[in-house]
Structure formats: C-alpha cells, structure tokens
Amino acid sequence: MRQTKLFTKTRKEAPADEVSKNAELLIRGGFIHKEMAGIYDYLPLGLRIIKKIENIIREEMNKIGGQEIFMSSLQERETWEPTNQWDDKEVDVWFKTKLKNDTELGLAITHEAPITKMFKGFLNSYRDLPSSVYQFQTKFRNEIRAKSGIIRTREFVMKDLYSFAKDEKEHLEFYGKVTEAYKNIFKRTGIGHLTYLTFASGGMFSKFSHEFQTITSAGEDTIYVDEDKGIAINKEVYNDEVIKNLGLSKEKLVENKSVEVGNIFTLGTRFSDALDLSYQTEDGERKPVFMGSYGIGPGRLMGTVVEALSDDKGIIWPEAIAPFALHLLSLGEDEEVQKYADELYEDLQKKNIEVLFDDRKEISAGEKFADADLLGMPLRGVVSARSLKENGIEIKARTEEKGKIISKEELINLLKPSH
C-alpha cells in the first residue's frame, strides 16, 4: 500500500473528549474513526489488524473442534424470558426495538439462549455429543460508561463459542482445551507474557468463571497475581476462602491493574433446563445438556495491545497482527533515491510481502519518522542518499534506537510473505 493512496491520514491530535490511550493513538494513526461515544468505525489499517486477530482466534478454535456459524443479531423476547434475562432489572444493557406489528425484539447482547434454542432442532441422542460451535458476530450493549476507547463500546464484534456435553466431566475436558487455546491466542497476539488466567465472578451466567486479564495501568479491573503459578484472582472475589481453595499464599499475591481480554463460563444446565434442551442416554433416559460459553472481543484485544505495548512515540504492533510487516520510507527529493525506493516497493509486492510505502513527497523526514513511530509497524526501512552510498536500506525494529544498512536481498530474506 502506497501511503499517498491510503484512505486515512495521521493526525497530530485526537478528539478532545477521548481519555484512553488506545483511542487517542488509534484515531491519530487513522486506524479507527469515532462516530460517537462508544461507537467506532474500523478503517483500512485497523480492519487489517482485526482480521488478523480473528484469523488467529479462528485457527485456535478450529484446532479444538469448534465449527464456525453466523447467527442473527435480532433476538425474540420469548427466547430470553425462560431465564428471566429479558427483564431490564436482571440485565440492564439491552437495546430493544419493535417490528412494524409491535413484536418486541432485542439487539443481541450475547447468544447463549438463542444457540440453546437452535440446538433443540439438531440434538437428540448421546451420539450427537459433545459438540461446539462459534461465531464472530456483532453485539450491542447499552453501557452507561463508554470511555475506554475500543476496550468498552456499545457495538462490537465478539467471538463467542458454545459447548454442549453429556455431563460435567465431558464439559471440563473441553473447558481445559479452550483454556489452552486462549493462552495460545494471547501469546500469538503478543500479550501472553502480560495475561493471566483469573478466578472471577460468573456475572449473569454462573456463580464463578475464569477470565483472562492483561496487566496494564489503564485497566478497569484489579487483580492479585501469583507470578510463579501464572494465575490471578479478581478483586471482586478476593478473600481468604478463595485464596485457600486455590492453594495460593496471600503474601505472594501482587496487586495489578488489568483489562479483561477473554472469559470462559461453565453454564451447566441453566439454559438447557430453562429451554428444555436434553438428549437421550444409552439407557433411554432424557438428561439436560451440560453447557459452557467462551468469549473474546477482537476489538477489545486490539485496544488492550495498544494500551499494554505502546510507548511515548506511538503504537508497537506485534508482528503477527501488525497491518504491515514493513514501513518503507523514501527520504528527500533525490531522483535516484525515489527510483530505488519505488523499485524496492514493487519487488516486495511481487514477493507478497506486506509493506506500507511512505511515498509522500511533501512530507519532511522528521514527519515521516514521527508517523512511522505512531503507526508502529514491526520494521522500518529507510531509503536515503546515505543508505544508497552503502548500497542498501537502513532497517530498524520499532523498539530499537538505531538501525543498520542491509542489502535489498537481505531485506527480502528477512521478511515473510503474507498468506
């Protein structure tokens, strides 16, 4: 992508009403556009990141046997009434609307009840279990607070996975697989070293759950971390009994601010009892299905990466989710420099290497360097009169202070082609 053709442009200032670092940097870099409080659009650079995150999640979900589906965001009132979750006193974040005939509908906050209802038409025998499906689907939540950029929004895409098992034992086997899959996701997206499996409240679904919390000073949550064991306790359930049950020592727990980047719930038979989802055992009995649900928001994950990994110059994208592998800069008005940079860009394109080429001629070298730091690609390559004297390109990692001159061939060998 040539930067002169890129749909968005960088900005020196973010909107005055933004208080979160992720929103400020992402808006300034042209990754997202703010429509209103808690509502953001993903622009070309931002969408590339979201799609890469989704693909990592998809690969890990497929590895454990999840099958991808896509459900409606419009939901019937009758679907949620059996669990009493249509009542605003129980769930206060609904966006509700009506059809022309006055039939009341809700915009999906989640899909536990609809997927349970759907499975009734496909499940009969114990031979149909275990089973698991997932989707990337838009959710709507009428949040009172929407001030954390893309970490807490009123409209967002969630990957929600639902599992169906014959009993708790079978469920826990799959639950363990999801736990490991989530660890892989956070490791692959660059925040595994900052993310902890966290014992937490079950919220609207169950008594307890597990969250994955990423340490960052911008976090809304407080967790207590045992760094040796790699687990944590959310402040909301932090007490002596929980500490003892988890076999932890209070003296070893370190308090940190954090952001929740994923959660996994044991639903048990709450939804299958309420919506009459059962299966026939080998002995001919009818038993309720044992369920679980598991969520990750790609946008929330993207925002957390920015909060956790950026510096005072801008964003630092991990290689696996960066919009481009290389940010190529052409400096000065020298025709030989421009010709070399153009040819290098075309060669990289032919090799299917993801490169953002700053071919802007009216921009100073200082402004190009500042934009490169703000946008945060893993590698920056500079073609200048100085680099050409040494027959190459100055290459520098985003986190390095100084670069080095390498040849075109070395640069091509250094970079991986995109899939």
C-alpha positions in Angstrom: 0.0 0.0 0.0 1.3 3.4 -1.0 0.7 5.9 1.7 -0.3 8.5 -0.9 -3.2 6.2 -1.7 -4.1 5.2 1.8 -7.7 6.1 2.7 -6.7 7.6 6.0 -4.2 10.2 7.2 -2.4 10.6 10.5 -3.4 13.4 12.9 -1.4 15.3 15.4 -4.2 15.5 17.9 -7.0 13.1 19.0 -10.6 14.3 19.7 -10.6 16.3 22.9 -13.2 14.0 24.6 -11.0 10.9 24.3 -9.3 10.0 27.6 -8.0 6.5 26.8 -4.6 5.9 25.2 -5.8 3.3 22.8 -8.4 5.6 21.3 -6.1 8.5 21.1 -3.3 6.6 19.3 -5.7 4.6 17.1 -7.6 7.7 16.0 -4.4 9.8 15.4 -2.9 6.9 13.4 -6.0 6.5 11.2 -6.8 3.0 12.4 -10.3 3.9 13.6 -12.9 6.7 13.3 -15.1 7.8 16.1 -18.8 8.1 15.3 -20.0 8.9 18.9 -19.3 7.8 22.4 -18.7 4.1 22.4 -19.2 3.7 18.7 -16.2 3.4 16.3 -15.6 2.5 12.7 -12.6 0.4 11.6 -10.6 2.0 8.8 -8.3 0.1 6.4 -5.3 -0.1 8.8 -7.5 -1.0 11.8 -9.5 -3.6 9.8 -6.3 -5.4 8.7 -5.5 -5.9 12.4 -9.0 -7.0 13.3 -8.9 -9.6 10.5 -5.5 -10.9 11.6 -6.7 -11.3 15.2 -9.9 -13.0 14.0 -7.8 -15.4 11.9 -5.6 -16.3 14.9 -8.7 -16.9 17.0 -10.4 -19.0 14.2 -7.3 -21.2 13.9 -7.2 -21.9 17.6 -11.0 -22.6 17.7 -10.8 -24.9 14.7 -7.9 -26.9 16.3 -10.1 -27.8 19.3 -13.1 -28.9 17.1 -15.1 -25.7 17.0 -17.3 -25.2 14.0 -18.0 -21.7 12.7 -21.5 -20.4 12.3 -23.2 -17.0 12.0 -26.3 -16.1 13.9 -28.7 -13.2 13.8 -28.3 -10.1 15.9 -32.1 -9.7 16.2 -33.5 -11.8 19.0 -37.0 -12.6 20.2 -38.2 -11.7 23.6 -39.6 -15.2 24.1 -36.1 -16.7 23.7 -34.8 -14.9 26.8 -37.8 -14.9 29.1 -37.3 -18.5 30.4 -34.0 -17.4 32.0 -35.6 -14.1 33.2 -32.9 -12.2 31.3 -35.3 -10.1 29.1 -36.2 -8.2 32.3 -34.2 -4.9 32.5 -34.0 -5.4 36.2 -31.9 -8.5 35.6 -30.0 -7.4 32.5 -29.8 -3.6 32.1 -27.8 -3.3 28.9 -30.4 -4.3 26.3 -31.1 -2.2 23.2 -34.7 -3.1 22.4 -36.8 -2.3 19.3 -40.1 -3.3 17.6 -41.2 -4.7 14.3 -44.0 -2.9 12.4 -46.5 -5.2 14.0 -45.3 -4.2 17.5 -43.4 -7.5 18.1 -40.7 -6.7 20.6 -37.1 -7.6 19.7 -33.7 -7.2 21.2 -30.3 -6.5 19.6 -28.0 -9.3 20.7 -26.0 -8.8 23.9 -24.9 -12.4 23.7 -26.2 -15.7 22.2 -26.5 -18.3 25.0 -30.3 -18.6 24.8 -30.6 -18.5 21.0 -28.0 -21.2 20.5 -29.6 -23.4 23.1 -33.0 -22.9 21.3 -31.3 -23.7 17.9 -29.7 -26.9 19.2 -33.0 -28.3 20.1 -33.6 -28.9 16.4 -30.3 -30.7 15.9 -29.7 -32.7 19.1 -31.4 -36.0 20.1 -29.0 -38.8 21.1 -25.9 -39.0 23.3 -24.2 -39.8 19.9 -24.6 -36.1 19.0 -22.4 -35.0 21.9 -20.0 -33.4 22.6 -20.4 -30.5 20.2 -19.2 -27.0 19.9 -19.9 -24.0 17.6 -18.5 -20.5 17.5 -19.1 -17.2 15.6 -17.8 -13.7 15.0 -20.9 -11.6 15.5 -21.9 -8.1 16.4 -23.1 -7.5 19.9 -24.9 -4.4 21.3 -24.8 -3.3 24.9 -26.3 -0.1 26.2 -23.3 0.6 28.5 -23.6 3.5 30.9 -19.9 4.1 30.7 -18.2 4.1 27.3 -14.9 5.9 27.9 -12.2 3.3 27.4 -11.9 3.6 23.6 -12.4 0.3 21.8 -12.0 -1.7 25.0 -15.6 -0.8 26.2 -18.0 0.0 23.4 -21.7 -0.1 22.8 -21.4 -2.0 19.5 -18.6 -4.6 19.0 -17.8 -7.9 17.4 -17.3 -10.9 19.7 -16.1 -14.4 19.1 -18.5 -16.4 21.2 -18.0 -20.2 21.4 -20.6 -22.5 22.9 -20.1 -26.1 24.0 -22.6 -28.9 24.6 -21.6 -32.0 26.6 -23.3 -35.1 28.2 -22.1 -34.3 31.7 -19.7 -32.2 33.7 -16.7 -34.5 33.2 -17.0 -34.2 29.4 -17.6 -30.5 29.7 -14.4 -30.0 31.8 -12.3 -31.8 29.3 -13.3 -29.3 26.6 -13.1 -26.4 29.0 -9.4 -27.3 29.5 -8.8 -27.3 25.8 -10.4 -23.8 25.5 -8.2 -22.6 28.3 -5.1 -23.7 26.4 -6.4 -22.3 23.2 -7.0 -18.9 24.8 -3.4 -18.9 26.2 -2.2 -19.6 22.6 -4.3 -16.7 21.3 -2.8 -14.2 23.7 0.7 -15.5 23.2 0.4 -15.2 19.4 -1.1 -11.7 19.6 1.9 -10.5 21.7 0.4 -10.1 25.2 0.8 -13.7 26.6 3.5 -12.6 29.0 1.2 -10.0 30.5 -2.0 -12.1 30.6 -3.2 -14.3 33.4 -5.9 -16.9 33.9 -8.0 -15.2 36.6 -10.6 -16.6 39.0 -13.6 -14.3 38.9 -17.4 -13.9 39.4 -19.7 -15.6 36.9 -21.7 -12.4 36.3 -25.1 -13.1 34.7 -24.3 -16.7 33.8 -22.9 -18.6 36.7 -21.5 -18.3 40.2 -17.9 -18.4 39.1 -15.9 -18.1 35.9 -12.4 -17.7 34.6 -11.2 -14.5 33.0 -8.1 -13.8 31.1 -6.7 -10.5 32.4 -3.9 -8.4 30.8 -1.8 -6.2 33.1 -1.9 -2.5 32.1 -2.1 0.7 34.0 -5.2 1.6 32.0 -7.2 -1.4 33.3 -10.6 -1.1 34.9 -10.1 -4.2 37.0 -7.8 -5.0 39.9 -6.3 -8.5 40.1 -4.0 -10.2 42.5 -1.3 -12.2 40.7 0.8 -15.2 41.7 3.5 -14.8 39.1 5.1 -18.2 39.9 1.9 -20.1 39.2 0.7 -17.8 36.5 -2.8 -17.3 37.9 -4.7 -14.5 39.5 -7.8 -13.6 41.5 -10.1 -10.8 40.5 -10.7 -8.3 43.4 -14.5 -9.0 43.2 -13.9 -12.5 44.6 -10.7 -11.8 46.5 -11.0 -13.2 50.0 -9.2 -15.7 52.3 -11.5 -18.6 51.4 -10.9 -18.2 47.7 -7.1 -17.8 48.3 -7.1 -21.0 50.3 -9.3 -23.0 47.8 -6.8 -22.1 45.0 -3.8 -23.2 47.1 -2.3 -19.7 47.0 -0.4 -17.7 49.5 -1.6 -14.2 50.3 2.0 -13.0 50.7 2.9 -14.0 47.1 -0.1 -12.2 45.5 0.8 -8.9 43.7 -1.9 -6.3 43.1 -2.1 -5.0 39.5 -4.5 -3.1 37.3 -5.7 -5.1 34.3 -8.1 -5.4 31.3 -10.3 -8.4 30.8 -9.4 -9.8 27.3 -11.4 -13.1 27.4 -13.7 -15.1 29.6 -14.8 -18.7 29.9 -18.0 -19.8 31.7 -19.4 -23.1 32.9 -23.1 -22.7 32.3 -24.0 -26.1 33.5 -27.7 -26.9 32.8 -29.1 -23.4 33.4 -30.0 -22.8 29.8 -30.8 -26.4 28.9 -33.2 -26.7 31.8 -34.9 -23.4 31.1 -35.2 -24.0 27.3 -35.7 -27.8 27.6 -32.5 -28.9 25.7 -32.0 -32.6 26.5 -30.6 -35.8 25.0 -31.4 -39.4 25.2 -28.8 -41.5 27.1 -27.7 -45.1 26.1 -30.3 -46.3 28.7 -33.1 -44.3 27.1 -33.3 -41.6 29.8 -33.6 -37.9 29.0 -30.9 -35.7 30.5 -30.2 -32.0 30.3 -27.2 -31.0 28.2 -24.2 -29.6 30.1 -23.1 -26.3 28.6 -20.3 -23.8 28.5 -19.7 -20.4 26.8 -16.4 -18.7 25.9 -15.9 -15.1 24.7 -13.1 -12.9 23.2 -13.7 -9.5 21.6 -11.2 -8.9 18.8 -11.6 -5.1 19.2 -11.1 -5.2 22.9 -8.0 -7.3 22.3 -6.7 -4.8 19.8 -7.2 -1.9 22.2 -5.5 -3.8 25.0 -2.5 -4.5 22.9 -2.2 -0.7 22.3 -2.6 0.1 26.0 0.0 -2.6 27.0 2.6 -2.3 24.3 2.7 1.4 23.2 5.3 3.9 24.2 5.5 7.7 24.3 6.1 7.8 20.5 3.2 5.6 19.5 2.0 2.0 18.9 4.2 -1.1 18.9 2.3 -3.8 16.9 3.4 -7.4 17.5 4.5 -9.0 14.2 1.5 -11.4 14.0 -1.2 -8.7 14.0 0.6 -5.7 12.5 -1.2 -4.2 9.5 2.1 -4.4 7.5 5.4 -6.2 8.2 7.5 -3.2 7.0 7.0 0.5 6.8 9.2 1.7 3.9 10.2 5.4 3.9 11.7 7.3 1.0 13.6 10.4 2.1 14.4 13.5 0.2 13.8 14.6 -3.4 16.8 12.8 -5.0 15.5 11.1 -8.1 17.9 8.1 -7.6 16.5 7.6 -4.1 12.9 7.8 -5.3 13.6 5.3 -8.2 15.4 2.8 -5.8 12.5 3.0 -3.3 9.9 2.6 -6.0 11.7 -0.5 -7.4 12.2 -2.0 -3.9 8.5 -1.5 -3.2 7.5 -3.3 -6.4 9.9 -6.1 -5.7 8.4 -6.6 -2.2 4.9 -6.6 -3.7 5.9 -9.3 -6.1 7.2 -11.4 -3.2 3.8 -11.0 -1.5 5.4 -9.1 1.4 3.1 -6.7 3.3 4.6 -3.3 3.0 3.3 0.3 3.7 5.3 2.6 1.4 5.6 6.2 2.6 6.0 7.8 -0.8 4.7 11.2 0.2 6.9 13.9 -1.3 5.7 17.0 0.5 6.4 15.5 4.0 9.7 16.1 5.8 11.9 13.3 7.0 11.1 14.2 10.6 7.4 14.0 10.0 7.8 10.6 8.2 9.8 9.2 11.2 7.2 10.5 13.7 4.4 8.9 11.6 6.3 5.6 11.4 6.7 5.6 15.2 3.0 6.4 15.7 1.8 3.7 13.3 4.1 1.1 14.9 4.9 -1.4 12.2 7.5 -4.0 13.4 10.2 -2.9 11.0 11.0 0.4 9.4 13.1 0.6 6.2 14.6 3.9 5.1 15.9 4.6 1.6 18.0 7.8 1.5 21.1 9.2 -0.1 23.1 8.0 2.8 21.7 4.4 2.6 22.4 4.3 -1.1 26.0 5.2 -0.6 26.3 1.9 1.3 24.2 0.1 -1.4 21.2 -0.7 0.8 18.4 0.2 3.1 18.5 1.3 6.7 16.4 -1.2 8.6 15.3 -0.7 12.2 12.9 -2.6 14.5 10.2 -0.4 16.1 11.7 -1.0 19.6 15.3 -0.3 18.6 17.0 3.1 18.8 19.5 2.6 15.9 19.2 0.8 12.6 21.7 -0.9 10.2 22.2 -0.9 6.5 21.4 -4.1 4.7 21.1 -5.1 1.1 17.8 -5.5 -0.8 18.3 -9.3 -0.9 18.9 -9.4 2.9 15.7 -7.4 3.4 13.6 -9.7 1.3 15.0 -12.7 3.1 14.3 -11.1 6.4 10.6 -10.6 5.7 8.0 -13.3 5.5 5.5 -13.4 2.6 1.8 -13.0 3.7 -0.5 -16.0 3.3 
